[in-house]
Each structure stands twice: as C-alpha cells, then as structure tokens.
Amino acid sequence: MRLDLKLTGCRAITMDPARPAAHTIGIWQGRIAGLDEQIADLPAAETVDLGNAVVLPGFIDAHTHLAWNGRRSRTVDVTGLTAVAQVLERLSGAPGEGWIEASGYDPRIMDRPLTATALDSVSSGRPVYVADLSGHACVVNTVVLKQLPEITSDGWLTENEQLAARSLRLPHSIEEIITDLRESARQVLSEGVTMCAEAGIGAGLIASSPLEAAAYQRARLPIRVQLMVSATVLQPVAADAADGISRAIDLGLHTGFGDDMLSLGALKLWTDGGMIARTAALSEPYAGSDNTGQLADSEEAMRAAIIDGHHAGWQLAIHAIGDRAIDFTLDAVAEAQSQRSRPDSRHRIEHCGLVRPEQLERIAALGLIPVVQPTFLWSYGDDYSEIMGEKRAPWMYRGRSFLDHGITVAGSSDRPVADGAPLRAIEFMVRRRSSGGRAVGPDEAITVEEAIRAYTLGSAYACHKEHVLGSLTPGKLADLVVLGDDPRTSDAIADIPVLATMVGGTLIPQR
Ligand SMILES: [Zn+2]
C-alpha cells in the first residue's frame, strides 16, 4: 500500500482518548490511514514536513449562516457606527439601482434611533433595508413601509414584521447565493473550519430563496456542509397511516440524507427572538424594564411543528435563547418523545442562551444538545450582563455546568451575527472574558481541551458525524487544521495563526 500523503513533524492533538497525540499522520483516499508506527513503513506519494506545527481535527461550526454571511459582504457595512449622520453618509450615493442594503446596524450604540424618515433623505426613492447585527430586526425607509400597510412603525421592525419586509426583497438568485457561499467558505477555511452546519434554509428569518439547496448542490464548496431545513417548509403529506407522518418536506427526505460533503441535517425551528433585539423570551423581564421578550409563534403552532418533525424522522434544531423559550422547548420535546421514543434523535437547542439552574437536569435527561455561541459573550457580554442583571448573568451560554451534567456541548458561531473564528470562541470558553474585559459567568469556564472538544467531537456529534469526523482517528475523514502554536499552552489562543486546513486529504495553505 502506498499512502497519498504523509504529514510529518506534527504535534497532533487527536481528541481520540485511545491515542491522544501523534507526530506523523498517514492519509489515503481522503481518510486517515494511520498514525506514527502504524504507517512508519509505508511509502507515500508525497511527504510534507509541518515543522513541529500543532495539528487538530478540523473545526466544525455547528451553527452558521454561510449565505447570509457572504451576502453581508455585498452590502453597505455600518458595523460600529454610532451616529445616525454617519450611517446616512455611508448610505448616500450607494451604487447601483433597486434596493439599498446595509448590515451591522447596532441600535444599542446609536446617538439616536435611525428612522424611515432619516433613510428617505438619502434613498433617492429607492427601497432601503438596514439589517441589525442579530438578524432579528431591521430599519427600512418609507418606500418599504408603504408596501406593508398593515404595519405601523417609524422604520424599526423586529421578528415577523422584519420577515415581511425581507420577503419583499427575496428571493436571491442561485448564482448570487453560490457567489456568497464561496466567499464564506474561503473565510471559514482561513479560520480552521472544515465543516459548517447551515442553520435554516428554504424559508424563515435568514433564508435566501426557496431553491437554496440547489445553490449548495451546485457550488461544490471546498468545505463540508450540513443543511438545516426551516420547519416552515413542512407540508401536509398523504403518507400511509403506519408511518405516523402527517407533515414532511418533498419526497420525505429528512436528517441524514446526502453524503460526507453535503447532507441534510436538522429541522430548524424558532421559538423566540434574540438578546440584541431584546426579543429572547424570558420568564422574568429584562433588567430595568417590563419587557419579557416574545415567543416566535403561538405555542400551539410551535408544539405541532416540533411533534410533527419528530415523528417524520428529523433531528430537531430548536432556536431557544431565553429561559422561557427553553421551558417551552423542554416541554414540547418531552411530549414528542413520550408519543414516540427516539433515543438517538439528538435534538438540539440552538443558542440555549439563558439556562436557569433547575433546567440543566431536564436538558440532560432529554439528551438535548446545547449548540452555543461563545463569541456572543465575547462581543456582547457587557451588554447582555446588564440586561440580564446580576442574578441571571452567570447563567448565560454555559460551559462547565453543561459538562458537569453530562451534556454534550457543541461549538458554533452563528456567523455573521458574531465573530466566526473558533479559536476566539475557544479562548472565550476558557477565559470567560468579554472584549471589554468583563468576566461573564466565570464559573462556567472549561479547559482548553474541553473547549476544543466542543468544536470538534461535540459539534460532530451534534451533526451525527462523530463516526467520520471530530478526531484524528484512523478510518475517519482526513479533515484537520494546522496551527502555529498549542492552544493548551498559549496566552492568546485567539491570535494563534491558522497555517493550513485540510478537507478530505487536500491540504490548503492559509498563509
Ligand atoms: Zn443562527
């Protein structure tokens, strides 16, 4: 046997407890053929000396938005702007015709709220759509509001109202989406990510087109992708009564369809909003207000989607950020499991942002997987700590208490909502310090190895891929990341250079 590639001079952290370290990695047919002495005598078509670089399994981002992220880079960027005048200046003279689109608006830092009237002054009669950071809100101008006569607003729209405005702009063409996906794939690879789970295609808050899956199929991206399908595309079906399936997507496809490069993942459902827009559903109000956020839909409709999706064979990825949304999710999943037990369904709670202490045991008992975004707290931890107040701030985006309850934690970014770099997230999980230097839930800190595990084996498990991904184990797919330093001993994990990534045995230099 001749290997395709032999990587020598590695300091590999394999994440495989049976063999935690290795210096040489043999690759054949896109898979890891063996480590060290297992392949020492085998010849190789090519040998690459990594010069003592650190090698980890490729990072898996279990919740990201590739199309939205790519699209953002084609819009006017107003990230970090604090004055309405600055936003207007950047929007004025936007090239092209038709919609003027901007992104990165942060109402929390503005000198005054941006309004439809203000946008009118620079729109030259074109429709204007300024998306906020979170994807849960936007500001539009009067041209857009006139097409939404049922909505009364000064321009600021959240959740379903925002969805109504966005649907005027949609769909994007398959070609446009492919361009956006390729841009995002380039970005994520440069940060060491070799697989992404796309969190909700086909319809809903962040969809691009009802034909979105076609764009992924045609794009042939250099990363692995798993597609979560928005639950709003479930349709009533006339299945045999013995199947017990009342709603499905066309052809009855569900979680697991596809191959190792592109597959169908979970069914994505939304039960509340987000903390940036103050729409995450809480059991007690946001600090200093009487606002408790909002559920995404009627409880009846959300419960029906959870139960129907469960019966139709889907893994569920349920967006729940506030503790009230998590209560609802726990009840609905328990009901679905009691109707038909699916022990390895691996239903997920996307974000799982605010978890009261007594909710931990229920999450564990139901086998739910929190898919957390540590960089939310790095970017927004100061603000979130204020709006949660002293008692609740330590309960946000937990780490230690999930692990102590035997819960699998999956790492993710929600890119482009927050910084997508896994090393930034891993640093936060270990240090629990916001970008402003504030300690956010320091008792939830986990070790570097546990944080790496969340972003490799943990997220692989959340995507039903741990048998082929997540560790450098002979037989698994050859996905890895080559780093300039060891995160276990580094003082600045987020700054460690990503030297190369590998997907399916193809080494892609990043520097
Ligand atoms: Zn998301």
Boltz pocket constraint, residues with backbone or C-beta under 6 A from the ligand:
constraints:
  - pocket:
      binder: B
      contacts: [[A, 63], [A, 64], [A, 65], [A, 199], [A, 414]]
      max_distance: 6.0
